[in-house]
Amino acid sequence: MAVRIAVDAMGGDFAPHAIVQGVVLATSEHPDIEVLLVGEETSIEASLASEPTDFDRSRIVIIHTDEVIPMDAAPVEALRKYKNASMVRMAALCKQGEADAMISAGNTGALAAIAQLTLKPLPQVKRPGIAVIIPSFHGPFVLCDVGANIQAKPQHLHEYAIMAGVFAERLLGIEKPRVALISTGEESGKGTGLIKQTFEILSQDSSLNFVGNAEGRELFEDRCDVAICDGFVGNIILKFVEGLAEGFVRTIKREVEDEPEEIRGKFLSAIDRVWARHDYSLYGGAPLLGINGVCIICHGRSNQYAVSNAIGVAKQFVERDINGALVKRLSLAN
């Protein structure tokens, strides 16, 4: 049976065209998916019409909505004012069993709130968290939470450690992923009260391969496969890493502009290869772990490749029954 994935056609900086391009690309790469494109029908049809004719249009269904949640809308405002928005419709489709997963590059806070209130958390999950795969020098690692819960409690971070560990196992194929807690020092007594209490809880959970605290610089030194923190810290880390990587690449390219063409060409080629290995679009989107459904949150600047890869992540999340594995693992920890 095909996996049915609802995609927000109106979310993101380059919507709807980049979203539609990503959907077309995904349907060509995954013959066993169907996509429900949710958004303004005329705009979606125009974008589809501009695509090559060699794609299976029968596996793309348009579901019209006439509202879009603005990027600057607060979650509460979004839920109250935009009842027919594309995100709201996607969540309803998932709840009704008409879609197996939902994806958007729109307002992250609104999407997380809508998913949680409509689909509800999984049993034994108090606060869902956003897990993002970050490419590093030694390979990818999972960072959780990156923005869903900025007022976390020790129990929440314990849940993130379990859920992000299962996600790393099932999606990245990492056996017994090493879980670290982000702190200001490696010693168990370092960090805030939240970190110290969480350290004690994680240390006592034998189901986790807990390797202790990790400082920020160690995240790129093969210290762990899963890094746990509250949403405030995680979001800052994520945005800092993105900005640093992009700025570093731009700086190097400017520095070699005045070099001889042969040298410049070699440098730029090497930089492009490195960037290709660390490009966020390779991993597509970040799942909201802990909800009774599948919700993939994409970067606002997602291009067609990021959207296509996000659809691939959603498909794997469903097919590998990651939620089932989360429920089983959480039940053993409680």
C-alpha positions as CSV (number, residue, x, y, z in Angstrom):
1,M,0.0,0.0,0.0
2,A,1.3,3.5,-0.9
3,V,2.3,5.9,1.8
4,R,0.1,9.0,1.7
5,I,1.9,12.2,2.6
6,A,0.3,15.6,3.0
7,V,2.5,18.4,2.0
8,D,1.9,22.1,2.7
9,A,2.3,23.7,-0.7
10,M,2.2,27.2,0.7
11,G,4.8,27.0,3.4
12,G,8.4,28.2,3.0
13,D,10.2,31.1,1.3
14,F,10.0,29.6,-2.2
15,A,6.4,28.2,-2.0
16,P,4.6,27.0,-3.9
17,H,7.0,26.4,-6.8
18,A,9.9,24.8,-4.9
19,I,7.4,22.7,-2.9
20,V,5.8,21.4,-6.1
21,Q,9.2,20.7,-7.7
22,G,10.1,18.7,-4.6
23,V,6.9,16.7,-4.7
24,V,7.4,15.9,-8.4
25,L,11.0,14.8,-7.7
26,A,9.9,12.7,-4.8
27,T,7.1,10.9,-6.8
28,S,9.7,10.0,-9.4
29,E,12.1,8.6,-6.8
30,H,9.5,6.8,-4.7
31,P,6.9,5.0,-6.9
32,D,5.1,3.8,-3.7
33,I,4.0,7.2,-2.4
34,E,1.0,9.4,-3.0
35,V,1.1,13.1,-2.2
36,L,-1.7,15.4,-1.0
37,L,-0.7,18.9,-2.0
38,V,-2.6,21.2,0.4
39,G,-2.9,24.9,-0.5
40,E,-4.2,27.4,-3.0
41,E,-5.3,25.3,-6.0
42,T,-4.7,27.8,-8.8
43,S,-1.1,28.4,-7.7
44,I,-0.4,24.7,-7.3
45,E,-1.8,23.9,-10.7
46,A,0.3,26.6,-12.3
47,S,3.4,25.2,-10.7
48,L,2.5,21.7,-11.8
49,A,1.9,22.9,-15.4
50,S,5.5,24.3,-15.5
51,E,7.0,21.0,-14.6
52,P,8.1,18.3,-17.2
53,T,5.3,16.1,-18.4
54,D,7.1,12.8,-17.5
55,F,5.8,12.5,-14.0
56,D,2.8,10.5,-12.6
57,R,0.2,13.2,-12.1
58,S,-2.3,10.6,-10.8
59,R,-0.2,10.3,-7.6
60,I,-0.6,14.0,-6.7
61,V,-3.9,15.2,-5.3
62,I,-4.6,18.8,-4.7
63,I,-6.6,19.8,-1.6
64,H,-7.6,23.4,-1.9
65,T,-7.4,25.8,1.1
66,D,-7.7,29.6,1.0
67,E,-5.7,30.4,4.1
68,V,-2.0,30.4,4.9
69,I,-0.5,30.9,8.4
70,P,2.0,33.9,8.2
71,M,5.6,33.1,9.3
72,D,5.4,35.7,12.1
73,A,2.1,34.5,13.5
74,A,2.2,33.3,17.1
75,P,1.1,29.6,17.6
76,V,-2.0,30.6,19.6
77,E,-2.9,33.3,17.1
78,A,-2.5,30.8,14.2
79,L,-4.8,28.3,15.8
80,R,-7.4,30.9,16.5
81,K,-7.4,32.9,13.3
82,Y,-6.5,30.5,10.5
83,K,-8.9,27.6,10.9
84,N,-8.8,26.7,7.2
85,A,-5.1,27.1,6.8
86,S,-3.0,24.5,4.9
87,M,-1.3,23.3,8.1
88,V,-4.7,22.8,9.9
89,R,-6.1,20.8,7.0
90,M,-3.0,18.6,6.9
91,A,-3.3,17.7,10.5
92,A,-7.0,16.9,10.1
93,L,-6.1,14.6,7.2
94,C,-3.7,12.8,9.4
95,K,-6.1,12.5,12.2
96,Q,-8.8,11.2,9.9
97,G,-6.5,8.5,8.5
98,E,-6.5,10.0,5.0
99,A,-2.7,10.8,5.3
100,D,0.1,9.0,7.0
101,A,2.4,12.0,7.4
102,M,2.4,15.8,7.1
103,I,5.2,18.1,6.0
104,S,5.6,21.9,6.0
105,A,8.4,24.5,5.6
106,G,6.1,27.1,7.1
107,N,5.8,28.6,10.6
108,T,7.5,26.1,12.8
109,G,5.8,27.1,16.1
110,A,2.4,27.0,14.5
111,L,3.1,23.6,12.9
112,A,4.3,22.1,16.1
113,A,1.3,23.4,18.1
114,I,-1.2,22.3,15.5
115,A,0.3,18.8,15.3
116,Q,0.4,18.4,19.1
117,L,-3.2,19.6,19.6
118,T,-4.7,17.7,16.7
119,L,-2.8,14.5,16.8
120,K,-2.0,14.4,20.5
121,P,1.3,13.1,22.1
122,L,2.1,9.4,22.2
123,P,1.4,7.6,25.4
124,Q,4.0,8.5,28.1
125,V,5.2,11.5,26.2
126,K,4.7,14.8,28.1
127,R,6.3,17.2,25.6
128,P,7.2,16.3,22.0
129,G,10.5,17.6,20.7
130,I,12.0,18.5,17.4
131,A,15.0,16.3,16.3
132,V,17.3,17.5,13.6
133,I,20.0,15.6,11.8
134,I,23.2,17.7,11.7
135,P,26.0,16.7,9.3
136,S,29.4,16.9,11.0
137,F,33.0,16.0,10.2
138,H,32.7,12.5,11.4
139,G,29.1,11.8,10.2
140,P,25.6,13.0,11.1
141,F,24.4,13.3,14.7
142,V,20.9,14.0,16.0
143,L,20.2,17.1,18.1
144,C,17.0,17.2,20.1
145,D,15.1,19.5,21.0
146,V,15.6,22.5,18.6
147,G,12.6,24.6,19.5
148,A,9.5,22.8,20.5
149,N,10.0,23.1,24.2
150,I,12.0,26.0,25.6
151,Q,10.9,25.4,29.2
152,A,11.9,21.8,29.5
153,K,12.0,19.7,32.7
154,P,14.3,16.8,33.4
155,Q,11.6,14.3,32.4
156,H,11.2,15.9,29.1
157,L,14.9,15.7,28.3
158,H,14.9,12.0,29.4
159,E,12.1,11.5,26.8
160,Y,14.1,13.2,24.2
161,A,17.1,11.0,24.9
162,I,15.0,7.9,24.4
163,M,13.2,9.1,21.3
164,A,16.2,10.6,19.6
165,G,18.1,7.4,20.3
166,V,15.4,5.3,18.6
167,F,15.3,7.8,15.7
168,A,19.0,7.5,15.2
169,E,18.8,3.7,15.3
170,R,15.9,3.4,12.9
171,L,16.7,6.1,10.4
172,L,20.5,6.5,10.5
173,G,21.2,2.8,11.2
174,I,23.4,3.6,14.3
175,E,23.5,0.7,16.7
176,K,23.3,1.7,20.3
177,P,23.7,5.4,19.6
178,R,25.8,7.3,22.1
179,V,23.7,9.9,23.9
180,A,25.2,13.0,25.4
181,L,23.7,15.9,27.4
182,I,24.8,19.3,26.3
183,S,26.4,21.2,29.2
184,T,29.1,23.7,30.1
185,G,31.5,21.0,31.1
186,E,32.1,17.2,31.0
187,E,31.8,16.8,34.8
188,S,28.5,15.6,36.2
189,G,28.3,18.7,38.5
190,K,28.5,21.2,35.7
191,G,25.5,23.0,34.2
192,T,22.2,24.4,35.4
193,G,19.9,22.7,37.8
194,L,18.0,21.2,34.9
195,I,21.2,19.7,33.5
196,K,22.3,18.3,36.8
197,Q,19.0,16.6,37.5
198,T,18.7,15.3,33.9
199,F,22.3,13.9,34.2
200,E,21.2,11.8,37.2
201,I,18.1,10.5,35.4
202,L,20.0,9.6,32.2
203,S,22.8,7.9,34.2
204,Q,20.2,5.6,35.9
205,D,18.5,4.5,32.6
206,S,20.3,1.3,31.5
207,S,18.5,1.3,28.2
208,L,20.5,4.3,27.1
209,N,24.1,4.4,25.9
210,F,24.6,7.5,28.0
211,V,28.2,8.9,27.6
212,G,27.7,11.9,30.0
213,N,27.9,15.6,29.3
214,A,29.2,17.2,26.1
215,E,30.5,20.7,25.6
216,G,29.4,22.5,22.4
217,R,32.8,22.1,20.7
218,E,32.6,18.3,21.2
219,L,29.5,17.9,19.0
220,F,31.8,17.9,16.0
221,E,34.5,15.7,17.5
222,D,32.7,12.4,17.4
223,R,31.7,12.6,21.0
224,C,28.1,11.4,20.5
225,D,25.5,10.3,18.0
226,V,22.6,12.0,19.9
227,A,22.9,15.3,21.7
228,I,20.1,16.4,24.1
229,C,19.2,19.9,25.3
230,D,16.1,22.1,25.8
231,G,14.6,23.8,22.8
232,F,16.1,27.2,23.6
233,V,19.7,26.0,23.6
234,G,19.0,23.6,20.7
235,N,17.6,26.3,18.4
236,I,20.5,28.6,19.1
237,I,23.0,25.8,18.3
238,L,21.2,25.0,15.1
239,K,21.0,28.6,13.8
240,F,24.6,29.3,14.9
241,V,25.9,26.2,13.0
242,E,23.9,27.1,9.9
243,G,25.2,30.7,9.9
244,L,28.8,29.7,10.6
245,A,28.9,27.1,7.9
246,E,27.4,29.4,5.2
247,G,29.5,32.3,6.3
248,F,32.7,30.2,6.3
249,V,32.0,29.0,2.7
250,R,31.3,32.5,1.5
251,T,34.5,33.9,3.1
252,I,36.7,31.2,1.5
253,K,35.2,31.8,-1.9
254,R,35.8,35.6,-1.6
255,E,39.4,35.0,-0.5
256,V,40.2,32.9,-3.7
257,E,38.6,35.3,-6.1
258,D,41.9,37.0,-7.0
259,E,43.9,33.8,-7.3
260,P,44.9,32.4,-10.7
261,E,42.1,30.6,-12.4
262,E,43.6,27.2,-12.0
263,I,44.1,27.6,-8.3
264,R,40.7,29.2,-7.9
265,G,39.0,26.4,-9.7
266,K,40.6,23.7,-7.5
267,F,39.7,25.5,-4.3
268,L,36.1,26.1,-5.4
269,S,35.7,22.5,-6.5
270,A,37.0,21.3,-3.1
271,I,34.7,23.7,-1.2
272,D,31.7,22.5,-3.3
273,R,32.5,18.9,-2.4
274,V,32.7,19.7,1.3
275,W,29.5,21.7,1.2
276,A,27.7,18.9,-0.5
277,R,28.5,16.6,2.4
278,H,27.3,19.2,5.0
279,D,24.2,20.5,3.2
280,Y,21.1,20.5,5.3
281,S,18.9,19.6,2.3
282,L,20.5,16.1,2.3
283,Y,18.3,15.3,5.3
284,G,15.3,17.2,4.3
285,G,13.4,17.9,7.5
286,A,13.2,17.4,11.3
287,P,10.5,15.2,12.8
288,L,8.5,16.3,15.7
289,L,9.1,13.3,17.9
290,G,6.5,12.1,20.4
291,I,3.2,12.9,18.6
292,N,0.7,10.2,17.6
293,G,1.5,10.7,13.9
294,V,4.3,11.8,11.6
295,C,5.1,15.5,11.3
296,I,8.2,16.6,9.4
297,I,9.3,20.3,9.9
298,C,11.4,21.7,7.0
299,H,13.7,24.7,6.9
300,G,12.0,27.8,5.6
301,R,14.5,28.1,2.8
302,S,13.9,24.5,1.6
303,N,14.6,24.0,-2.1
304,Q,13.1,21.2,-4.2
305,Y,15.8,18.7,-3.0
306,A,15.2,19.4,0.7
307,V,11.4,18.9,0.1
308,S,12.0,15.7,-1.8
309,N,14.3,14.4,0.9
310,A,11.8,15.4,3.6
311,I,9.2,13.3,1.9
312,G,11.7,10.4,1.9
313,V,12.2,10.8,5.6
314,A,8.4,10.8,6.2
315,K,8.1,7.6,4.1
316,Q,10.8,5.9,6.1
317,F,9.3,7.1,9.4
318,V,6.0,5.4,8.5
319,E,7.4,2.3,6.9
320,R,9.9,1.6,9.8
321,D,7.2,2.2,12.4
322,I,9.4,4.6,14.4
323,N,6.4,5.6,16.5
324,G,5.8,2.0,17.4
325,A,9.4,1.6,18.4
326,L,9.1,4.9,20.5
327,V,6.1,3.6,22.4
328,K,7.8,0.3,23.1
329,R,11.0,1.9,24.3
330,L,9.3,4.5,26.4
331,S,7.1,1.9,28.1
332,L,10.3,0.0,29.2
333,A,11.7,3.2,30.7
334,N,8.7,4.0,32.9
